[in-house]
C-alpha cells in the first residue's frame, strides 16, 4: 500500500468519525491537517512546512494532477 493510499484511508476514517464526535467533516479534516503540520514541523522544520503548504495551496487550482498523489 502506498503512502497516498494510507493517507486517503485516514481521511476517510476521520470523516466517518465526525458524527460520532459531534463534529462536522470539515472540522475533523482541519484538526487532522493541523495535527499533521505540527508533526511535519517537528520532523522537517518551519521553512519546509511553509514551502510545502505554499506548493499545495498553489496546486489546488491547477488543471493537472500529480499521479503519484492520486494513488
Beta strands, then each sheet from edge to edge (+ up, - down):
end
